[in-house]
Amino acid sequence: MLGKCNKCSNWLDTLIEETALEESAMWYEWERVEVVVPSASKKSSNATKVVRKMKKIFKEGTISDVVESLQNKIPSFLQHVFIKRQQSSYFQEKLTNLDKEEAVVQVDFAENYACRYQDEIQSAHWHQEQVTLFTVAVWTKGTGGEDNVCESHGMVSDEMAHDKKVVAVFMSRVIDNFVTKRHPNVKQVYVFSDGPSSQFKNKYMADFVQTLCKTVHIQWNFFATSHGKGVVDGIGGTVKRLVWNAVMTRKSPIVVDDAQSFFQVANSLQSSVTVSPLKQKEMNDISDSLHLEKCFSEALPIPGISRFHCIEPGRNSLSCFLYSFQSQMENRPPDVYPYECDNSVSNSPSEEISDYNEDEDPSRKTNVNKHRSKEGKAVCDSDSESPSGEISESDMEEESDDGEDCVEFVRAVPTQSLSTTNIKSHSKDCDVRQGIPDELLSLFTKNLSFSLPYYLSTQVQAIMQGLIVFSGSKLISLNDLQSLVGNEDNPQDKWLTNFVIDEYFKLIQSASEGKNVKVKPLSWEIFEKGQTLLVARHLQQDESPFIQDLILLPCNTTHSKHWFLVVVLPKKKMVIALDSVAGDFVKPTTQKALDKMGSVLKAVDASCNLDEWAFFCNSKDDIPQQTNGYDCGVYTCLYARCLAGYGPMIKEECFPHLRECMLFSLHRGILHEIPLPAIVLEEYYAVDYLNKYYIGRALSTANQLVKFKFLHRVFDRYVWPGRDDIDNVHLPCVFFWSHCT
């Protein structure tokens, strides 16, 4: 089914053999691209934000490119179909073979009901109240052992947040009121739902389900993405339609304008669905009685939870399965995360494990021990990716497989060193060791304080105020500079963009040329969005990548919103991932990036033996780690500097000054040394000299005094004065580095 064994025919192999792969081709491809749209920010009317949208993209290239793109998409599609069929079959199997001590429960949120009126004035249309409707279907065995009985329930509330707290309260009501009280003989409950990470499939609900298991044993199953429709959708539609018809036909005895009135009307109109109210205050009381805050705060990360479709709590552990039938298999060997490297873990952002091999390991399972240490918990908020591999709560739906999309159009020009017979990407996971080599640790040991000289700080302020035109790359916008300076209160406004990081890496490359050190950076767009052959083509432009000293790759995978660095040392045959929020294991995003780099090396040179290469990722103790939710991009740039010999590391509390220094470097197009000297001798500076501005050449420094040789202005020109214009000025009087030549 997954195309991983010899029993599955691969029609693409036949297509490759019979097709002229070098012929040009044009095709369309659905891709998730970034689009700049106006922001609703109140601080600025011109504020914008970047959103991701699916678009149909026209592409040009070769047949080889088309086949490779198809090869990259087919595995995730096969996995999606496999999971969909497995979960649907499991659901039907449980209904068909339902025991008298078992119950099947399906739950979901219906779309909120908008409280509209039959006779509605125009202004009321824009101020409609809404009602939350949580729908439940419960199947149990009939009293005489006959056919299954399905009970339909709906809970209405004025609480609009469909978050973990609300889900926990609703599920507590479902188990207590609709299962244990109505069916006291039930000992096993199979819960089925869809899998949005903000509602059902997250570490908080996985931890809370242990609380629910005090009365009955629960197994929670998740349908595949976009395949969670069922009876509960009919329940929600029926209840809302009945209430809306009553309103429109004037049969409603009261005005439906809130959750309570909705409940009264719905309860009086039909009897097939039991509707019960749950007010916001009552929800808060239940939340307090369940100690949800304590429960959620103690919830431990579950690596790769988005890829599992069945969770089942045990006495001291939580078992997670790729699909539900695995829970019924005998003699299943448990694998504790991280998985072994033989095709067992996916690093793609798709919902299923991309390299999962059913024939090799039909019982892939993860045990999450409830007594393990909490040290692996992420400290980075929405900026950073959790070491658990979880998706942030802001993602309303499960992620889709778009990690290999190529947003920008790049015409594929075949090169001699890229063999079309090597079109298949390297599929074997790299053996990643945690902990970087000792020979590199010394590059990160110095961790110094840093402050920006006053004369540079004033220039940065002038650039941000528009008094000085930013002379760096045209790709860097004012919004990019604002995020780099990081003066905003919102952490998200301090995230570095790929344009800033890409250009900063180019400065490292330029500075290294003077030291006869070969540094080659690849842009984020090329490595993260490009397919294997595309990355290989860019990597070997101008000269072979294997003669480089360093290859710098900024990584920020789809949905993670976290920067980390992958660096290749070809002469030492090393590939290293440096992460400022390292986990206690090899994170899936790290594994994916290193695997892709291994595939790129094979695409560049088919004779490259990856068994001779070493792949590493840092641990939390190897290099300085971030303690906030927005400095991962700065750390990525610092790591690159240190590896190129432009260290040291800078203390995190000094990053505001470092950010300004980075902006000034981008403005000048020069990688400035760290720490910066207070004054560079023989350079020209503007000086506030007795309330008049002069330009002078720095001759010497002593304590806080600088000796300048001033230029004398005649009309509109600066010329050397005939008299001796040498004087000492205090360092704070120097306000601008003119950088004349």
BALO-697049 format. One record per residue (C-alpha): x, y, z; residue in one letter. Coordinates in steps of 0.2 Angstrom, whole numbers, padded with zeros to 4 digits, always signed. Layout:
XYZa...
***
This chain:
+0000+0000+0000m+0014+0012+0004l+0025+0007-0010g+0039+0002+0002k+0041-0017-0002c+0044-0027-0018n+0025-0032-0019k+0021-0014-0024c+0024-0011-0042s+0032+0006-0046n+0025+0012-0062w+0036+0028-0061l+0051+0017-0064d+0044+0011-0081t+0040+0029-0085l+0057+0035-0081i+0065+0021-0092e+0053+0025-0107e+0054+0044-0106t+0066+0057-0112a+0069+0065-0096l+0079+0080-0103e+0064+0086-0114e+0056+0102-0108s+0039+0102-0099a+0026+0114-0093m+0014+0110-0079w+0003+0117-0065y+0006+0112-0046e-0004+0117-0031w+0008+0125-0018e+0006+0134-0002r+0014+0151-0005v+0017+0166+0006e+0007+0181+0002v+0008+0199+0010v-0009+0206+0015v-0014+0221+0026p-0013+0218+0044s-0026+0223+0057a-0013+0231+0068s-0019+0247+0077k-0001+0254+0078k+0001+0257+0059s-0012+0259+0045s+0002+0253+0033n+0006+0237+0043a+0006+0221+0033t+0008+0203+0038k+0013+0187+0029v+0000+0173+0027v+0001+0156+0018r-0012+0152+0004k-0014+0138-0008m-0011+0143-0026k-0010+0135-0043k+0008+0138-0049i+0013+0137-0067f+0030+0129-0068k+0043+0126-0082e+0057+0113-0082g+0061+0096-0088t+0052+0079-0088i+0065+0075-0074s+0058+0089-0063d+0040+0083-0066v+0044+0065-0061v+0054+0070-0046e+0040+0082-0040s+0028+0067-0042l+0039+0055-0033q+0040+0067-0018n+0021+0069-0017k+0016+0051-0020i+0022+0044-0004p+0013+0056+0007s-0003+0053-0003f-0002+0034-0001l+0001+0036+0017q-0014+0048+0019h-0025+0036+0009v-0018+0021+0020f-0022+0030+0036i-0039+0036+0030k-0044+0018+0025r-0037+0010+0041q-0046+0023+0053q-0063+0021+0043s-0061+0002+0044s-0057+0002+0063y-0072+0013+0066f-0084+0001+0056q-0076-0014+0065e-0080-0007+0082k-0098-0003+0078l-0100-0020+0070t-0092-0030+0084n-0098-0019+0098l-0098-0028+0115d-0111-0025+0129k-0097-0018+0140e-0091-0006+0126e-0097+0010+0119a-0092+0020+0104v-0092+0039+0105v-0090+0051+0091q-0088+0070+0095v-0085+0086+0086d-0089+0104+0086f-0103+0110+0075a-0101+0126+0066e-0107+0140+0078n-0125+0145+0077y-0127+0163+0072a-0142+0171+0082c-0152+0179+0068r-0170+0186+0068y-0184+0184+0056q-0187+0202+0055d-0170+0209+0056e-0165+0228+0054i-0149+0231+0045q-0138+0236+0060s-0143+0220+0069a-0135+0210+0055h-0118+0215+0060w-0120+0212+0078h-0125+0194+0079q-0122+0183+0095e-0116+0165+0092q-0119+0149+0101v-0106+0135+0103t-0113+0117+0099l-0104+0102+0104f-0111+0086+0096t-0110+0068+0103v-0115+0051+0096a-0115+0036+0108v-0117+0018+0102w-0120+0004+0114t-0127-0013+0113k-0146-0015+0114g-0153-0022+0131t-0157-0039+0123g-0141-0041+0113g-0149-0035+0098e-0143-0021+0086d-0133-0006+0092n-0142+0009+0099v-0136+0026+0094c-0140+0041+0106e-0138+0058+0099s-0133+0073+0110h-0129+0091+0109g-0122+0103+0121m-0124+0122+0119v-0114+0135+0127s-0110+0154+0127d-0092+0150+0128e-0084+0154+0111m-0067+0147+0113a-0065+0130+0106h-0049+0127+0115d-0042+0113+0127k-0051+0119+0142k-0068+0119+0133v-0064+0102+0125v-0059+0095+0142a-0075+0101+0151v-0086+0094+0137f-0078+0077+0137m-0080+0076+0155s-0098+0079+0153r-0099+0066+0139v-0091+0052+0149i-0100+0056+0165d-0118+0060+0159n-0119+0051+0142f-0109+0035+0146v-0107+0030+0164t-0123+0037+0171k-0134+0030+0156r-0124+0014+0154h-0116+0009+0170p-0111-0008+0163n-0099+0000+0150v-0080-0002+0154k-0072+0002+0138q-0075+0018+0128v-0069+0021+0110y-0069+0039+0106v-0068+0045+0088f-0065+0063+0082s-0055+0073+0069d-0038+0079+0074g-0036+0098+0075p-0021+0101+0086s-0030+0116+0095s-0044+0105+0101q-0042+0086+0102f-0025+0080+0097k-0012+0088+0108n-0002+0084+0124k-0015+0093+0135y-0029+0081+0130m-0018+0066+0130a-0014+0070+0148d-0032+0074+0153f-0038+0058+0145v-0029+0049+0160q-0041+0058+0172t-0056+0052+0162l-0050+0034+0163c-0053+0034+0182k-0071+0027+0178t-0069+0019+0162v-0055+0014+0150h-0053+0026+0135i-0045+0024+0118q-0045+0040+0108w-0045+0038+0089n-0042+0051+0076f-0049+0051+0058f-0037+0056+0044a-0036+0074+0039t-0052+0080+0030s-0061+0063+0033h-0069+0066+0050g-0087+0068+0044k-0100+0057+0052g-0116+0056+0062v-0111+0071+0073v-0111+0082+0058d-0129+0077+0055g-0134+0080+0073i-0127+0098+0072g-0136+0102+0056g-0152+0095+0062t-0153+0105+0078v-0148+0121+0070k-0160+0119+0055r-0174+0115+0067l-0171+0131+0077v-0168+0142+0062w-0184+0136+0054n-0194+0140+0070a-0186+0157+0070v-0191+0160+0051m-0208+0153+0053t-0212+0163+0069r-0215+0146+0078k-0202+0150+0091s-0210+0155+0107p-0195+0166+0112i-0182+0176+0104v-0166+0166+0100v-0152+0177+0105d-0141+0167+0116d-0136+0149+0121a-0150+0148+0134q-0164+0153+0122s-0156+0142+0109f-0157+0127+0121f-0175+0131+0126q-0181+0131+0108v-0171+0116+0102a-0177+0106+0117n-0195+0109+0114s-0195+0106+0095l-0188+0088+0094q-0184+0073+0104s-0172+0063+0094s-0157+0074+0100v-0155+0077+0118t-0149+0095+0120v-0142+0101+0136s-0135+0119+0141p-0118+0122+0148l-0115+0140+0153k-0098+0149+0154q-0099+0150+0173k-0103+0132+0175e-0089+0127+0163m-0077+0137+0174n-0083+0128+0190d-0081+0111+0181i-0063+0117+0176s-0059+0121+0193d-0065+0105+0200s-0055+0095+0187l-0040+0105+0191h-0037+0108+0173l-0024+0122+0175e-0013+0110+0185k-0016+0096+0173c-0011+0106+0158f+0004+0113+0166s+0011+0096+0170e+0007+0089+0153a+0023+0082+0145l+0028+0084+0127p+0023+0069+0115i+0036+0068+0101p+0027+0067+0084g+0009+0067+0091i+0002+0075+0075s+0007+0059+0066r-0002+0047+0078f-0020+0042+0075h-0023+0033+0091c-0019+0036+0109i-0022+0024+0124e-0017+0028+0142p-0010+0014+0153g-0006+0014+0171r+0010+0024+0170n+0012+0027+0151s+0003+0033+0136l+0003+0022+0120s+0003+0031+0103c-0001+0022+0087f+0001+0027+0069l-0017+0019+0066y-0029+0011+0077s-0028-0007+0072f-0010-0007+0079q-0017-0007+0096s-0024-0025+0093q-0008-0032+0087m+0001-0045+0097e+0019-0045+0101n+0022-0027+0096r+0039-0022+0101p+0038-0004+0109p+0049+0009+0102d+0053+0024+0113v+0055+0040+0104y+0067+0045+0095p+0064+0031+0082y+0079+0021+0075e+0085+0027+0058c+0079+0013+0047d+0064+0021+0039n+0054+0023+0055s+0051+0042+0057v+0044+0055+0046s+0051+0072+0046n+0039+0079+0033s+0025+0090+0039p+0012+0078+0033s+0001+0070+0046e+0007+0053+0043e+0025+0045+0045i+0032+0048+0028s+0045+0034+0029d+0034+0021+0038y+0036+0004+0032n+0022-0008+0037e+0031-0024+0031d+0047-0020+0040e+0038-0014+0056d+0020-0018+0058p+0019-0012+0076s+0027+0005+0076r+0022+0012+0093k+0028+0025+0105t+0027+0024+0124n+0028+0040+0133v+0033+0037+0151n+0023+0048+0163k+0038+0048+0175h+0051+0055+0164r+0060+0072+0166s+0052+0088+0160k+0069+0095+0155e+0064+0093+0136g+0050+0105+0137k+0052+0120+0125a+0056+0137+0132v+0052+0145+0115c+0034+0151+0112d+0026+0153+0095s+0043+0157+0087d+0051+0141+0092s+0047+0123+0088e+0044+0112+0103s+0057+0099+0105p+0042+0087+0106s+0038+0090+0088g+0021+0096+0092e+0011+0109+0082i+0007+0125+0091s-0011+0128+0097e-0013+0141+0084s-0014+0129+0070d-0033+0125+0069m-0031+0111+0057e-0018+0097+0055e-0003+0101+0044e-0002+0096+0026s+0012+0090+0016d+0020+0105+0008d+0037+0104+0015g+0044+0101-0003e+0035+0115-0012d+0045+0127-0023c+0037+0144-0021v+0049+0153-0033e+0050+0148-0051f+0067+0142-0056v+0070+0136-0073r+0078+0119-0072a+0094+0118-0082v+0102+0101-0082p+0120+0101-0078t+0133+0087-0083q+0136+0083-0065s+0118+0079-0061l+0113+0062-0067s+0095+0060-0072t+0097+0041-0068t+0099+0047-0050n+0082+0055-0050i+0076+0045-0035k+0080+0055-0019s+0090+0047-0005h+0077+0039+0006s+0087+0031+0020k+0087+0041+0036d+0104+0048+0041c+0111+0041+0057d+0111+0058+0067v+0122+0058+0083r+0117+0070+0097q+0132+0081+0103g+0143+0090+0091i+0162+0086+0089p+0174+0092+0103d+0185+0101+0090e+0170+0113+0086l+0165+0116+0104l+0178+0128+0107s+0171+0140+0094l+0156+0143+0105f+0164+0143+0123t+0167+0162+0123k+0150+0171+0128n+0154+0190+0130l+0144+0205+0134s+0141+0217+0119f+0136+0236+0118s+0134+0246+0102l+0145+0262+0101p+0134+0278+0103y+0140+0284+0085y+0132+0268+0078l+0117+0268+0088s+0112+0285+0082t+0114+0280+0064q+0103+0265+0066v+0090+0276+0073q+0092+0288+0059a+0089+0273+0047i+0074+0268+0055m+0067+0285+0055q+0070+0287+0037g+0083+0301+0039l+0096+0289+0031i+0091+0278+0016v+0095+0260+0020f+0108+0255+0007s+0107+0236+0009g+0098+0223-0001s+0082+0229-0010k+0074+0213-0004l+0075+0219+0014i+0059+0230+0017s+0056+0242+0031l+0046+0228+0040n+0061+0217+0039d+0071+0230+0047l+0058+0233+0061q+0058+0215+0065s+0077+0215+0066l+0078+0230+0078v+0065+0221+0088g+0058+0236+0097n+0040+0230+0097e+0031+0222+0112d+0024+0208+0102n+0037+0193+0101p+0031+0189+0084q+0036+0206+0078d+0054+0202+0083k+0056+0186+0072w+0069+0188+0059l+0064+0186+0041t+0073+0175+0028n+0078+0190+0018f+0088+0197+0033v+0096+0180+0037i+0100+0176+0019d+0109+0193+0017e+0118+0192+0033y+0125+0175+0027f+0131+0183+0011k+0141+0195+0022l+0149+0181+0031i+0154+0174+0014q+0161+0190+0008s+0171+0193+0024a+0178+0175+0022s+0185+0178+0005e+0199+0189+0013g+0204+0175+0024k+0205+0162+0010n+0191+0153+0018v+0178+0146+0006k+0160+0149+0013v+0145+0145+0002k+0128+0150+0009p+0111+0144+0001l+0096+0154+0003s+0081+0148+0014w+0070+0148-0001e+0081+0137-0011i+0085+0124+0003f+0069+0123+0012e+0057+0125-0003k+0067+0118-0017g+0067+0100-0022q+0083+0089-0021t+0089+0092-0038l+0086+0110-0038l+0096+0112-0022v+0110+0102-0029a+0110+0113-0045r+0112+0129-0034h+0125+0121-0023l+0137+0117-0037q+0135+0133-0046q+0152+0141-0050d+0162+0127-0041e+0160+0110-0033s+0153+0110-0016p+0165+0097-0010f+0180+0110-0010i+0171+0122+0001q+0176+0124+0019d+0158+0129+0025l+0141+0127+0017i+0128+0137+0027l+0109+0133+0026l+0097+0143+0036p+0082+0131+0040c+0064+0135+0045n+0052+0121+0041t+0034+0123+0037t+0023+0127+0052h+0037+0127+0065s+0041+0145+0064k+0058+0142+0071h+0076+0145+0064w+0090+0133+0066f+0106+0131+0056l+0113+0117+0046v+0131+0118+0041v+0141+0106+0030v+0160+0104+0032l+0164+0095+0016p+0182+0093+0019k+0179+0085+0036k+0163+0075+0029k+0152+0082+0042m+0134+0089+0042v+0129+0098+0058i+0113+0105+0064a+0114+0119+0077l+0098+0123+0086d+0095+0136+0100s+0081+0126+0107v+0088+0109+0107a+0079+0094+0113g+0083+0078+0123d+0082+0069+0106f+0084+0072+0088v+0070+0083+0083k+0060+0078+0068p+0063+0094+0059t+0082+0092+0062t+0081+0074+0055q+0072+0080+0040k+0084+0094+0036a+0099+0082+0038l+0091+0069+0028d+0088+0081+0014k+0106+0087+0014m+0111+0069+0013g+0100+0067-0003s+0107+0083-0010v+0125+0077-0008l+0120+0061-0017k+0112+0071-0031a+0128+0081-0033v+0139+0066-0034d+0131+0049-0036a+0147+0041-0030s+0146+0050-0013c+0146+0037+0001n+0135+0044+0015l+0142+0030+0027d+0158+0040+0027e+0150+0056+0032w+0145+0060+0050a+0129+0069+0055f+0127+0078+0071f+0115+0089+0080c+0119+0099+0096n+0112+0095+0113s+0107+0109+0125k+0124+0109+0134d+0134+0110+0118d+0131+0128+0113i+0121+0143+0121p+0102+0141+0121q+0089+0154+0119q+0077+0158+0134t+0064+0168+0125n+0052+0166+0110g+0060+0177+0097y+0079+0176+0096d+0081+0160+0086c+0086+0169+0070g+0099+0179+0079v+0106+0163+0087y+0107+0156+0069t+0117+0170+0063c+0128+0170+0078l+0132+0151+0076y+0136+0154+0057a+0148+0168+0063r+0157+0157+0075c+0159+0143+0063l+0167+0155+0050a+0179+0161+0063g+0170+0177+0067y+0165+0174+0085g+0163+0175+0100p+0145+0171+0106m+0136+0186+0113i+0125+0185+0129k+0107+0185+0126e+0103+0201+0136e+0115+0210+0124c+0105+0205+0109f+0096+0222+0107p+0113+0229+0103h+0118+0215+0092l+0102+0217+0082r+0107+0235+0079e+0124+0230+0074c+0117+0217+0062m+0106+0231+0054l+0121+0242+0052f+0131+0228+0044s+0117+0225+0032l+0117+0244+0028h+0136+0245+0025r+0137+0228+0016g+0151+0224+0028i+0152+0210+0042l+0158+0220+0057h+0169+0212+0070e+0162+0208+0087i+0164+0216+0099p+0166+0232+0089l+0180+0244+0094p+0174+0260+0101a+0184+0270+0088i+0193+0264+0072v+0209+0274+0070l+0211+0283+0053e+0192+0282+0050e+0181+0298+0048y+0168+0302+0060y+0155+0316+0062a+0158+0325+0079v+0146+0337+0088d+0160+0350+0092y+0154+0365+0102l+0136+0364+0094n+0143+0363+0077k+0146+0348+0067y+0162+0343+0059y+0170+0328+0051i+0187+0322+0058g+0199+0308+0056r+0202+0298+0072a+0221+0299+0076l+0222+0291+0093s+0211+0287+0109t+0214+0288+0127a+0201+0283+0140n+0185+0292+0134q+0194+0305+0124l+0197+0304+0105v+0210+0315+0096k+0203+0321+0079f+0211+0329+0064k+0196+0340+0058f+0192+0345+0040l+0188+0364+0038h+0172+0368+0027r+0174+0381+0014v+0157+0385+0006f+0150+0368+0001d+0167+0359+0001r+0177+0351+0014y+0196+0355+0013v+0211+0353+0024w+0213+0368+0034p+0228+0378+0034g+0229+0379+0053r+0231+0365+0065d+0213+0358+0068d+0218+0344+0080i+0208+0343+0096d+0203+0330+0109n+0184+0327+0111v+0174+0316+0122h+0168+0299+0115l+0149+0303+0117p+0152+0318+0106c+0155+0306+0091v+0138+0303+0083f+0141+0296+0066f+0154+0285+0057w+0156+0292+0039s+0166+0278+0033h+0175+0289+0020c+0189+0282+0010t
***
